[in-house]
Amino acid sequence: MDHARGDKPLIGMRSKLPNGSVHWNVPFGSMIGLWCLMVGWLPPACAQQASGAKSDSAKSSKVKVTWQVTVPEGTPESSKVYIAGSIDAFGPWQPNAFEMAKQEDGTYRADVELPIGTRVEYKFTRGSWATVEKTPQGAEIQNRLLSVRGPETVRVAIASWAIPKSAPSSTATGDLRWMDFASEVLGSKRRVTVWLPPQYRDRVHEGFPVVYCLDGQNLFDRQRAAFGVEWEADETARALASGPANLPLILVGIDNSKDRFDEYTPVGDEVSDKPVGGKADEYLRFLVTELKPWIDQEFRTLKSAETTAIVGSSLGGVLVLHALRTHPEVFGKGAAMSPSLFWGQGYTVQQYSQPPSDQAFGDKQRLWLDIGTREGKSDRGQVQAVEQTEQLAEALKQHHRERIEVRTMIDSEAKHHEAAWARRLPIALEFLFSSPVEGGSK
């Protein structure tokens, strides 16, 4: 993925006395403000106050947004069309949660009341991510974006659908173990998927490095991937284990939840005009005190920080950076892929722009950091995403060179989606677990 408040409104009239006069129960300054409004003259202070109240009122008011959608030729007559998106009404991001109404002319319509200032990312589907909208050539499209400024009608002509001939087959490969892990810290269960390397069965007296992967449902199987596109982490890990790298790894994928914004971010921000975020420390407590000890007990793992990595993308990349900084005794390696560095007014970059304390970082940490050049919603947004990543890389070089080895990739023309992360994952993992690279930060 991607915030002003007015002054306190004036306190007004309390009561009207029997003689017709008005009784005011306000501080002197507020009385002056009311007098300004009564006589129609607004000095700068009053004008600012009135403007702030108006701003708050406008921000809280709701307006109707109408979507009118034309579907491509060949769409079955019986098809239902849904909006999947970042607001609660659209799932959030559930492909069949918000159904549009079909009109007599074959188009589809939806009316939604939204607060002014709401920022909505969305896509259209026919009920699943296997039937999501596509470009005219059948390629993936980036999320659509709407910033609500007033009542409006959004007209969309869908170019094509991803229409599978049958339900997508499973693409998972290798020795996979699934379990629903009950967390006391989070107060809920999380689906955990463990992928074991080919050498695991034969090398019975050997332990293996472990990679904890966020958004685990997107790692191994397109049937379970949120957008029908997986990271191909199983194929990548098998190639690393069996190829020249000779790098057998255990992968642990942890599915996200509806609380992803909260759990993956160390500080708060706003999404769809609502405050969210700031529970990353609690989520890391789940990983460090519950899940990792259980994984180490159930599987033959190498338990040191030097052999333990954490990998994530987008907000998951933010969590990776926070984990390396706050739990260096657990995570000695991390891959922050396309991290959402805008979150919390650039909180992550600010934190890494300070010299490390005794608690920050551990010795011999290693970080993979990357970004695509087409990850923003606009030309300026794309430039900012790259600039923020470069700022973080420079901060790491300036302040943490002795504690952490960094490799940064700016991926030309790459977008913010699973296919790009799948393509970069083999390079990232090989860097994290290869022999030390000469020259320190890069």
C-alpha positions as CSV (number, residue, x, y, z in Angstrom):
1,M,0.0,0.0,0.0
2,D,-1.0,4.8,2.0
3,H,-4.0,12.8,7.2
4,A,-5.7,17.6,9.4
5,R,-7.9,18.6,12.3
6,G,-9.6,21.9,13.0
7,D,-9.6,23.8,16.2
8,K,-12.0,23.0,19.1
9,P,-15.5,24.4,18.1
10,L,-16.9,27.4,20.1
11,I,-19.0,26.6,23.1
12,G,-22.4,28.4,22.5
13,M,-25.4,29.9,24.3
14,R,-26.6,28.4,27.5
15,S,-30.1,29.9,28.0
16,K,-32.5,32.9,27.3
17,L,-33.5,34.9,30.3
18,P,-37.1,36.0,31.0
19,N,-36.4,39.6,30.0
20,G,-35.3,38.4,26.6
21,S,-31.6,38.9,27.1
22,V,-29.1,36.2,26.4
23,H,-27.1,34.5,29.2
24,W,-23.7,33.4,28.0
25,N,-21.7,30.8,29.8
26,V,-18.4,31.0,27.9
27,P,-14.9,32.1,28.5
28,F,-14.1,35.6,27.4
29,G,-12.1,34.5,24.4
30,S,-14.9,32.3,23.2
31,M,-17.4,35.2,23.7
32,I,-15.3,37.3,21.4
33,G,-15.5,34.5,18.8
34,L,-19.3,34.4,19.0
35,W,-19.5,38.2,18.7
36,C,-17.4,38.0,15.6
37,L,-19.8,35.5,14.1
38,M,-22.9,37.6,15.1
39,V,-21.7,40.8,13.5
40,G,-20.3,39.1,10.4
41,W,-16.7,40.1,10.9
42,L,-14.0,37.5,11.1
43,P,-10.5,38.6,12.2
44,P,-7.8,36.0,11.4
45,A,-8.2,34.1,14.7
46,C,-11.9,33.8,14.2
47,A,-11.6,32.9,10.6
48,Q,-9.2,30.1,11.4
49,Q,-11.5,28.8,14.1
50,A,-14.5,28.8,11.9
51,S,-12.6,27.2,9.1
52,G,-11.4,24.5,11.4
53,A,-15.0,23.7,12.5
54,K,-16.1,23.6,8.9
55,S,-13.2,21.3,8.1
56,D,-14.2,18.9,10.8
57,S,-17.8,18.9,9.7
58,A,-16.8,18.3,6.1
59,K,-14.5,15.5,7.0
60,S,-17.1,13.7,9.1
61,S,-20.0,14.1,6.5
62,K,-20.8,11.2,4.2
63,V,-21.6,11.5,0.5
64,K,-22.9,9.0,-2.1
65,V,-20.4,7.4,-4.5
66,T,-21.9,5.5,-7.4
67,W,-20.0,2.9,-9.4
68,Q,-21.3,2.2,-12.9
69,V,-19.5,-0.7,-14.6
70,T,-19.6,-2.0,-18.1
71,V,-18.3,-5.6,-18.4
72,P,-16.4,-7.0,-21.4
73,E,-18.2,-8.7,-24.3
74,G,-18.5,-12.4,-23.6
75,T,-19.1,-12.1,-19.9
76,P,-21.7,-14.8,-19.1
77,E,-25.2,-13.4,-18.6
78,S,-25.5,-15.0,-15.2
79,S,-22.3,-13.5,-13.9
80,K,-22.2,-11.6,-10.6
81,V,-19.8,-8.7,-10.2
82,Y,-18.2,-7.7,-6.9
83,I,-16.1,-4.9,-5.6
84,A,-13.2,-6.1,-3.4
85,G,-11.3,-3.3,-1.7
86,S,-9.6,-1.7,1.3
87,I,-12.7,-0.5,3.2
88,D,-14.9,-2.6,5.4
89,A,-17.8,-2.5,3.0
90,F,-15.7,-4.2,0.4
91,G,-14.5,-7.1,2.5
92,P,-12.0,-5.7,3.2
93,W,-10.3,-7.4,0.2
94,Q,-12.8,-10.2,0.1
95,P,-13.5,-11.1,-3.6
96,N,-17.2,-11.9,-3.0
97,A,-18.2,-9.7,-0.1
98,F,-19.8,-6.7,-1.9
99,E,-22.1,-7.6,-4.9
100,M,-23.1,-5.0,-7.4
101,A,-26.6,-4.7,-8.8
102,K,-27.1,-5.8,-12.4
103,Q,-29.1,-3.3,-14.5
104,E,-31.5,-3.9,-17.3
105,D,-29.0,-2.7,-19.9
106,G,-26.4,-5.3,-18.7
107,T,-24.3,-2.9,-16.7
108,Y,-23.6,-3.1,-13.0
109,R,-24.2,-0.5,-10.3
110,A,-23.3,0.1,-6.7
111,D,-24.1,3.0,-4.4
112,V,-22.0,3.5,-1.3
113,E,-22.1,6.2,1.4
114,L,-18.5,7.2,2.3
115,P,-17.0,9.9,4.4
116,I,-15.3,12.7,2.6
117,G,-11.6,12.1,2.7
118,T,-11.9,8.3,2.4
119,R,-9.2,6.7,0.2
120,V,-10.4,3.5,-1.4
121,E,-8.3,1.0,-3.2
122,Y,-10.3,-1.7,-5.1
123,K,-10.7,-4.1,-7.9
124,F,-13.6,-5.8,-9.6
125,T,-14.1,-9.6,-9.5
126,R,-16.7,-12.2,-10.6
127,G,-16.6,-13.8,-7.1
128,S,-13.0,-15.0,-6.7
129,W,-9.5,-13.8,-7.3
130,A,-9.4,-16.4,-10.1
131,T,-11.9,-14.2,-12.0
132,V,-10.4,-10.8,-11.2
133,E,-10.4,-8.0,-13.8
134,K,-7.4,-7.9,-16.2
135,T,-5.9,-5.6,-18.8
136,P,-7.0,-6.0,-22.5
137,Q,-4.0,-8.3,-22.9
138,G,-5.0,-10.4,-19.8
139,A,-2.2,-9.0,-17.6
140,E,-2.5,-8.0,-13.9
141,I,-3.6,-4.5,-13.2
142,Q,-2.7,-2.4,-10.1
143,N,-5.4,-1.6,-7.6
144,R,-7.8,1.1,-8.7
145,L,-7.8,4.2,-6.4
146,L,-10.5,6.7,-5.4
147,S,-10.2,9.6,-3.0
148,V,-13.6,10.8,-2.0
149,R,-14.0,14.6,-2.3
150,G,-17.7,14.8,-2.8
151,P,-20.7,13.0,-4.4
152,E,-19.6,11.4,-7.7
153,T,-20.2,8.7,-10.2
154,V,-17.3,6.5,-11.1
155,R,-17.7,4.9,-14.6
156,V,-15.5,1.9,-15.4
157,A,-15.2,-0.2,-18.4
158,I,-13.6,-3.5,-17.5
159,A,-11.3,-4.7,-20.2
160,S,-11.2,-8.4,-19.5
161,W,-11.6,-11.1,-16.9
162,A,-9.3,-13.8,-15.7
163,I,-11.6,-16.7,-16.6
164,P,-10.2,-20.1,-15.7
165,K,-11.4,-23.0,-17.7
166,S,-11.8,-24.8,-14.4
167,A,-11.1,-24.1,-10.7
168,P,-7.3,-23.4,-10.3
169,S,-5.4,-26.5,-9.4
170,S,-3.0,-26.5,-6.4
171,T,0.5,-25.4,-7.2
172,A,2.0,-26.4,-3.8
173,T,5.0,-28.7,-4.0
174,G,7.3,-30.6,-1.6
175,D,6.9,-31.6,2.0
176,L,4.3,-29.2,3.5
177,R,2.8,-29.4,7.0
178,W,-0.3,-27.3,8.0
179,M,-1.6,-26.5,11.4
180,D,-3.8,-24.0,13.1
181,F,-1.7,-22.4,15.8
182,A,-3.6,-21.1,18.9
183,S,-1.9,-18.0,20.2
184,E,-2.6,-16.7,23.7
185,V,-0.8,-13.4,22.9
186,L,-3.1,-12.7,19.9
187,G,-6.2,-14.4,21.3
188,S,-6.8,-16.2,18.1
189,K,-5.6,-19.0,15.8
190,R,-3.3,-18.6,12.9
191,R,-2.8,-21.0,10.0
192,V,0.9,-21.9,9.8
193,T,2.4,-23.7,6.9
194,V,5.9,-25.4,7.2
195,W,7.9,-26.3,4.1
196,L,10.7,-28.8,4.7
197,P,13.7,-29.2,2.3
198,P,14.4,-32.4,0.5
199,Q,17.4,-33.1,2.8
200,Y,15.2,-33.0,5.9
201,R,14.2,-36.7,5.7
202,D,17.7,-38.1,5.1
203,R,19.8,-35.9,7.3
204,V,18.2,-37.0,10.5
205,H,20.9,-35.6,12.8
206,E,21.2,-32.2,11.1
207,G,19.4,-28.9,11.9
208,F,18.4,-26.4,9.2
209,P,18.1,-22.6,9.1
210,V,14.5,-21.2,9.3
211,V,12.8,-18.4,7.4
212,Y,9.6,-16.9,8.9
213,C,7.5,-15.6,6.1
214,L,4.6,-13.1,6.6
215,D,1.4,-13.2,4.6
216,G,1.9,-16.9,4.5
217,Q,-1.2,-17.7,2.5
218,N,0.5,-16.2,-0.6
219,L,3.7,-18.3,-0.4
220,F,3.1,-21.8,-1.8
221,D,-0.3,-22.2,-3.5
222,R,-2.3,-20.1,-5.9
223,Q,-5.5,-21.7,-4.6
224,R,-4.9,-19.9,-1.3
225,A,-3.1,-16.8,-2.5
226,A,-5.1,-13.6,-1.9
227,F,-4.9,-12.4,-5.5
228,G,-4.5,-15.8,-7.2
229,V,-0.7,-15.2,-7.6
230,E,1.8,-16.9,-5.2
231,W,5.4,-16.2,-4.3
232,E,6.5,-19.7,-5.6
233,A,8.5,-19.9,-2.3
234,D,8.4,-23.7,-2.4
235,E,9.9,-23.9,-5.9
236,T,12.5,-21.3,-5.0
237,A,13.5,-23.1,-1.8
238,R,13.7,-26.4,-3.6
239,A,16.0,-24.9,-6.3
240,L,18.2,-23.4,-3.6
241,A,18.4,-26.7,-1.7
242,S,19.1,-28.8,-4.8
243,G,21.1,-26.5,-6.9
244,P,24.6,-25.0,-6.8
245,A,23.8,-22.9,-3.7
246,N,23.3,-26.1,-1.7
247,L,21.1,-24.1,0.7
248,P,18.4,-26.2,2.4
249,L,16.0,-24.0,4.4
250,I,12.9,-24.6,6.4
251,L,10.1,-22.1,5.5
252,V,7.4,-21.1,8.0
253,G,4.5,-19.2,6.5
254,I,2.1,-17.4,8.9
255,D,-1.2,-16.4,7.3
256,N,-2.3,-12.8,7.9
257,S,-5.7,-11.9,9.4
258,K,-8.2,-9.0,9.2
259,D,-5.9,-7.2,11.7
260,R,-3.0,-7.1,9.3
261,F,-2.8,-3.3,9.4
262,D,-2.6,-3.4,13.2
263,E,-0.2,-6.3,13.6
264,Y,2.3,-5.4,10.9
265,T,2.9,-1.8,11.9
266,P,4.8,-0.4,14.9
267,V,2.9,2.9,15.1
268,G,-0.5,4.1,14.0
269,D,-1.7,5.8,10.9
270,E,-5.0,6.3,9.1
271,V,-6.7,4.0,6.5
272,S,-10.0,5.0,5.0
273,D,-10.1,7.9,7.5
274,K,-9.9,5.5,10.5
275,P,-7.0,5.2,12.9
276,V,-5.3,1.8,12.7
277,G,-1.9,0.2,13.4
278,G,0.6,0.1,16.2
279,K,0.5,-3.5,17.4
280,A,3.7,-4.8,15.8
281,D,5.3,-5.4,19.2
282,E,2.4,-7.6,20.3
283,Y,2.6,-9.6,17.0
284,L,6.4,-10.0,17.4
285,R,5.8,-11.3,21.0
286,F,3.6,-14.0,19.4
287,L,6.4,-14.9,17.0
288,V,9.2,-14.8,19.5
289,T,7.6,-16.3,22.6
290,E,5.1,-18.7,21.1
291,L,5.6,-19.7,17.5
292,K,9.4,-19.9,17.3
293,P,9.8,-22.0,20.4
294,W,7.1,-24.4,19.1
295,I,8.8,-24.6,15.7
296,D,12.1,-25.3,17.3
297,Q,10.6,-28.1,19.4
298,E,8.7,-29.8,16.6
299,F,11.3,-29.6,13.8
300,R,15.0,-29.9,13.6
301,T,16.0,-26.3,13.4
302,L,19.1,-24.2,13.8
303,K,18.0,-21.9,16.6
304,S,20.5,-19.0,16.6
305,A,19.8,-15.5,15.3
306,E,22.5,-16.1,12.6
307,T,20.4,-18.9,11.2
308,T,16.9,-17.3,11.6
309,A,15.4,-14.9,9.1
310,I,12.1,-13.0,8.7
311,V,10.7,-12.1,5.3
312,G,7.8,-9.8,4.3
313,S,6.5,-7.4,1.7
314,S,4.7,-4.1,1.8
315,L,3.5,-3.6,5.4
316,G,5.2,-7.0,6.1
317,G,8.4,-5.3,5.0
318,V,7.8,-2.7,7.7
319,L,7.4,-5.5,10.3
320,V,10.6,-7.1,9.1
321,L,12.5,-3.9,9.7
322,H,11.0,-3.5,13.2
323,A,11.8,-7.1,14.1
324,L,15.4,-6.7,13.2
325,R,15.7,-3.5,15.3
326,T,13.8,-4.8,18.4
327,H,14.7,-8.5,18.4
328,P,18.2,-8.9,17.2
329,E,18.7,-11.8,19.5
330,V,16.1,-13.7,17.5
331,F,16.3,-12.5,13.9
332,G,19.7,-12.1,12.5
333,K,18.5,-11.8,8.9
334,G,15.6,-10.2,7.1
335,A,14.2,-9.3,3.7
336,A,12.1,-6.2,3.6
337,M,10.5,-6.3,0.1
338,S,8.8,-3.2,-1.1
339,P,8.3,-1.9,2.5
340,S,5.6,0.7,3.0
341,L,7.9,3.3,4.4
342,F,5.3,6.0,4.2
343,W,3.5,4.5,7.2
344,G,3.4,6.6,10.3
345,Q,4.8,9.7,8.5
346,G,8.0,7.8,7.7
347,Y,8.5,6.3,11.2
348,T,10.7,3.4,10.1
349,V,13.2,5.7,8.2
350,Q,13.3,8.0,11.2
351,Q,14.1,5.2,13.6
352,Y,17.0,3.9,11.4
353,S,18.3,7.4,11.0
354,Q,19.4,7.4,14.6
355,P,22.6,5.8,15.9
356,P,21.9,2.4,17.4
357,S,21.4,2.0,21.1
358,D,22.9,-0.9,23.0
359,Q,19.7,-2.8,22.5
360,A,19.3,-2.0,18.8
361,F,20.7,-4.6,16.3
362,G,22.9,-7.5,17.0
363,D,26.3,-8.3,15.5
364,K,26.4,-9.7,12.0
365,Q,22.8,-8.9,11.0
366,R,22.0,-9.0,7.3
367,L,19.2,-7.1,5.5
368,W,17.8,-7.4,1.9
369,L,16.0,-4.2,0.9
370,D,14.2,-3.7,-2.4
371,I,11.6,-1.6,-4.2
372,G,10.2,-1.5,-7.7
373,T,10.2,1.7,-9.8
374,R,6.4,1.5,-10.6
375,E,5.0,0.9,-7.1
376,G,3.1,4.2,-6.5
377,K,-0.4,5.1,-7.6
378,S,1.0,8.1,-9.6
379,D,4.3,9.2,-11.1
380,R,5.1,11.2,-8.0
381,G,4.1,8.3,-5.8
382,Q,6.5,6.0,-7.7
383,V,9.3,8.4,-7.3
384,Q,8.6,8.8,-3.6
385,A,8.6,5.1,-3.0
386,V,12.1,4.8,-4.5
387,E,13.3,7.9,-2.7
388,Q,12.2,6.6,0.7
389,T,13.9,3.3,0.1
390,E,17.1,5.0,-0.9
391,Q,16.9,7.2,2.2
392,L,16.6,4.1,4.4
393,A,19.5,2.5,2.7
394,E,21.6,5.6,3.2
395,A,20.6,5.8,6.9
396,L,21.6,2.2,7.4
397,K,25.0,2.9,5.8
398,Q,25.6,6.0,7.8
399,H,24.5,4.8,11.3
400,H,24.6,1.0,11.3
401,R,27.3,-0.1,8.9
402,E,29.2,-1.9,11.6
403,R,26.1,-3.8,12.8
404,I,24.2,-4.7,9.7
405,E,25.1,-5.6,6.1
406,V,22.6,-4.3,3.6
407,R,22.0,-5.1,0.0
408,T,19.5,-2.9,-1.9
409,M,17.8,-3.5,-5.2
410,I,15.9,-1.0,-7.2
411,D,13.9,-3.2,-9.6
412,S,13.2,-1.3,-12.8
413,E,9.6,-1.3,-14.0
414,A,8.6,-3.7,-11.1
415,K,5.1,-3.2,-9.6
416,H,3.8,-3.7,-6.1
417,H,2.5,-7.3,-6.3
418,E,3.3,-11.0,-5.6
419,A,4.8,-11.7,-9.1
420,A,7.5,-9.1,-8.5
421,W,8.3,-10.4,-5.0
422,A,8.4,-14.0,-6.3
423,R,10.9,-13.0,-8.9
424,R,13.2,-11.3,-6.4
425,L,12.9,-13.9,-3.6
426,P,15.6,-16.3,-4.8
427,I,18.2,-13.5,-5.0
428,A,17.1,-12.3,-1.5
429,L,17.4,-15.7,0.2
430,E,20.7,-16.5,-1.4
431,F,22.1,-13.2,-0.2
432,L,20.8,-13.7,3.3
433,F,22.3,-17.1,3.7
434,S,25.4,-16.9,1.6
435,S,28.9,-16.4,2.9
436,P,29.8,-12.8,4.0
437,V,30.0,-10.3,1.3
438,E,33.1,-8.1,1.3
439,G,32.7,-4.4,1.6
440,G,29.9,-4.1,4.2
441,S,26.7,-2.2,3.2
442,K,25.7,-2.0,-0.4
